[in-house]
Amino acid sequence: MKHVGLVVKADEEALRTAEALAAWLSDKGIRVSTRRGYKEKTADQQMEEVPSDLFCVFVLGGDGTFLSAVRWLGNLSVPILGIKFGEVGFLAESTEEQVFETAARILAGEFTLTSRMRLSVKVLRSGRLRARETVLNDVVVHRGVLARLADIDTHVDGTYLTTYRADGLIIATPTGSTAYALAAGGPVVHPAVSALLLAPICPFTLTNRPLILPDSVRITLRLAHKSGEDIQLTLDGQTGLEIDRRDEIVVEQAPVPVQMITLPGQDYYDVLKAKLKWSGGRG
């Protein structure tokens, strides 16, 4: 018997659709586990255990719910698919109107899997591990509401790169290049490109531009002495941690990628154009 997971946004329409989908799957002899997507949490909170026999996970919600589901799955290589119930939905492969058609295609094996790189993040304070997370989109160091500019010493593979003086700094995967990094002026990076993206947020020095690095590098961040108080570390927009000059943030590629379900006929460039509302002729 197949076992399917449903992760659902705390939204009336999404919950109603999830209930109908669960009944539809059960009628086909499929076991269903349903859970609600997490809202923002702190890095030291624990999640409930993931069933070990999941065939796949459907996420009914927006990108935030999808990121919550990825975090819940951890290092398990369970195929995952987003069904859009949010605003933009860059991570969604289908829409609420197509939910039953999409589920039928997946159960029939009419899909492929695409690996999406994740980032491993460690926060060390005086050499002792303070927090560890894995993210799909981005790692963001940013100032709080009343803080001065953040001065962020940045090293790549142990070599000093620069001290970013800015409202913050984003380290993003190609998947995350269409999230906060895009709003900060970073480029869109195709998910198949093996790269990391460094994008300063409103840099004080205009020559500090977004930088694309190989995915093999290790990036280390520390707050410089001049940084003000109330500096935050945010992971995938889901977890938050206040940091100070005692903390060292180490970011590198995670060993286990996310296995995202891709349906036949879905083209990345068509999705990109639709989400970004690009206009123009068909060429």
KAMOQUI-V782773 format. One record per residue. N is the residue number from 0. PSI is psi in whole degrees, -180 to 180 (NA if undefined). OMEGA is omega in whole degrees, 0 to 359 (* if undefined). NEAR is the number of other ideal C-beta (glycine too) atoms within 12 Angstrom. Layout:
# KAMOQUI-V782773
N/PSI/OMEGA/NEAR ; N/PSI/OMEGA/NEAR
This chain:
# KAMOQUI-V782773
0/127/177/12 ; 1/150/179/23 ; 2/118/184/22 ; 3/137/176/35 ; 4/141/173/37 ; 5/123/174/43 ; 6/123/194/44 ; 7/135/174/39 ; 8/146/178/39 ; 9/70/184/22 ; 10/137/186/23 ; 11/-46/182/13 ; 12/-43/179/21 ; 13/-41/179/33 ; 14/-38/179/25 ; 15/-42/178/18 ; 16/-39/179/33 ; 17/-39/178/37 ; 18/-42/179/20 ; 19/-39/179/23 ; 20/-41/179/38 ; 21/-41/178/28 ; 22/-40/179/18 ; 23/-43/179/24 ; 24/-42/180/31 ; 25/-37/178/20 ; 26/-22/179/13 ; 27/11/178/20 ; 28/22/182/13 ; 29/131/178/27 ; 30/139/185/19 ; 31/132/171/32 ; 32/125/183/31 ; 33/138/175/30 ; 34/154/178/31 ; 35/146/176/24 ; 36/144/179/38 ; 37/146/166/29 ; 38/-174/183/18 ; 39/141/179/20 ; 40/168/176/24 ; 41/161/188/20 ; 42/-17/183/31 ; 43/2/177/15 ; 44/147/180/19 ; 45/153/178/12 ; 46/161/177/23 ; 47/158/184/15 ; 48/145/178/13 ; 49/133/175/24 ; 50/136/187/23 ; 51/-12/186/14 ; 52/24/182/16 ; 53/132/175/30 ; 54/-42/178/29 ; 55/172/177/38 ; 56/130/171/42 ; 57/132/179/49 ; 58/115/179/51 ; 59/100/183/46 ; 60/-162/178/39 ; 61/-165/182/32 ; 62/-34/179/35 ; 63/-41/178/36 ; 64/-38/179/42 ; 65/-46/179/46 ; 66/-37/176/47 ; 67/-42/180/40 ; 68/-41/178/46 ; 69/-43/179/48 ; 70/-38/178/39 ; 71/-41/181/37 ; 72/-26/178/35 ; 73/-128/183/28 ; 74/10/176/19 ; 75/133/181/26 ; 76/59/180/23 ; 77/126/178/33 ; 78/140/184/35 ; 79/143/181/45 ; 80/136/179/44 ; 81/137/174/50 ; 82/118/194/43 ; 83/123/169/36 ; 84/19/182/37 ; 85/-157/184/29 ; 86/-66/185/15 ; 87/-55/175/23 ; 88/49/176/30 ; 89/-28/184/35 ; 90/-2/182/41 ; 91/140/179/40 ; 92/-16/184/37 ; 93/176/180/35 ; 94/167/183/25 ; 95/-30/179/32 ; 96/-22/184/13 ; 97/13/192/24 ; 98/-43/183/35 ; 99/-38/176/24 ; 100/-43/180/20 ; 101/-46/180/35 ; 102/-41/180/39 ; 103/-40/180/20 ; 104/-39/181/24 ; 105/-42/178/35 ; 106/-28/178/25 ; 107/0/179/14 ; 108/17/182/16 ; 109/67/179/17 ; 110/165/172/27 ; 111/166/179/19 ; 112/137/177/21 ; 113/127/179/25 ; 114/129/176/27 ; 115/124/182/42 ; 116/144/173/39 ; 117/167/179/40 ; 118/138/172/42 ; 119/130/184/31 ; 120/128/175/43 ; 121/139/174/31 ; 122/118/181/37 ; 123/134/175/21 ; 124/116/184/21 ; 125/39/176/12 ; 126/-4/182/12 ; 127/138/183/13 ; 128/122/180/18 ; 129/-38/180/25 ; 130/151/176/31 ; 131/131/180/25 ; 132/162/172/38 ; 133/132/185/36 ; 134/152/178/44 ; 135/-37/185/48 ; 136/-67/191/44 ; 137/160/172/46 ; 138/127/185/51 ; 139/125/168/45 ; 140/125/184/48 ; 141/156/180/39 ; 142/155/176/32 ; 143/-173/186/23 ; 144/-41/186/12 ; 145/4/185/9 ; 146/157/171/24 ; 147/-177/175/20 ; 148/146/176/29 ; 149/133/174/40 ; 150/112/191/32 ; 151/107/175/44 ; 152/127/186/28 ; 153/126/176/39 ; 154/143/176/24 ; 155/119/183/25 ; 156/40/176/18 ; 157/-6/179/12 ; 158/131/180/14 ; 159/127/179/15 ; 160/-61/180/25 ; 161/171/170/25 ; 162/108/179/26 ; 163/123/173/41 ; 164/106/191/29 ; 165/177/173/37 ; 166/-18/179/32 ; 167/-175/181/40 ; 168/136/180/49 ; 169/132/167/47 ; 170/118/188/53 ; 171/151/169/47 ; 172/170/173/49 ; 173/-38/176/39 ; 174/-41/180/42 ; 175/-5/180/44 ; 176/-19/178/37 ; 177/11/179/33 ; 178/-127/184/39 ; 179/-36/181/36 ; 180/-35/178/37 ; 181/-42/178/28 ; 182/-27/179/24 ; 183/6/177/32 ; 184/11/179/23 ; 185/164/180/33 ; 186/159/170/21 ; 187/125/181/31 ; 188/125/180/34 ; 189/139/182/22 ; 190/-22/180/32 ; 191/-9/180/17 ; 192/129/181/22 ; 193/87/187/21 ; 194/160/169/31 ; 195/153/182/40 ; 196/128/173/44 ; 197/121/182/44 ; 198/112/176/41 ; 199/149/179/40 ; 200/115/180/34 ; 201/62/183/22 ; 202/143/178/30 ; 203/-32/177/21 ; 204/117/187/15 ; 205/-13/178/11 ; 206/-9/174/13 ; 207/101/184/28 ; 208/163/175/19 ; 209/147/185/30 ; 210/132/176/30 ; 211/128/184/26 ; 212/159/175/30 ; 213/151/181/19 ; 214/-1/180/32 ; 215/-7/187/14 ; 216/160/171/27 ; 217/125/182/27 ; 218/131/179/41 ; 219/131/182/29 ; 220/141/172/43 ; 221/145/174/32 ; 222/131/178/39 ; 223/167/185/25 ; 224/-31/185/13 ; 225/-8/183/19 ; 226/143/179/34 ; 227/-174/177/23 ; 228/178/174/18 ; 229/54/174/20 ; 230/134/186/38 ; 231/148/169/35 ; 232/123/180/45 ; 233/133/185/39 ; 234/114/181/43 ; 235/21/182/42 ; 236/12/187/34 ; 237/-36/182/37 ; 238/148/182/34 ; 239/151/182/28 ; 240/130/176/31 ; 241/133/182/25 ; 242/162/175/37 ; 243/-168/188/27 ; 244/-11/177/22 ; 245/-13/188/19 ; 246/143/173/31 ; 247/128/180/31 ; 248/123/181/44 ; 249/125/184/32 ; 250/130/176/43 ; 251/170/181/30 ; 252/135/176/30 ; 253/149/183/28 ; 254/-26/185/15 ; 255/117/178/21 ; 256/172/173/32 ; 257/137/178/42 ; 258/98/182/28 ; 259/134/180/37 ; 260/131/176/37 ; 261/130/180/30 ; 262/149/177/30 ; 263/142/178/15 ; 264/-7/178/17 ; 265/122/181/26 ; 266/131/183/13 ; 267/-41/184/25 ; 268/-35/176/16 ; 269/-42/178/13 ; 270/-45/180/28 ; 271/-47/180/22 ; 272/-40/181/18 ; 273/-45/183/19 ; 274/-39/181/23 ; 275/-2/178/18 ; 276/44/175/9 ; 277/141/180/14 ; 278/-178/179/8 ; 279/173/181/8 ; 280/173/181/6 ; 281/-10/178/8 ; 282/NA/*/5
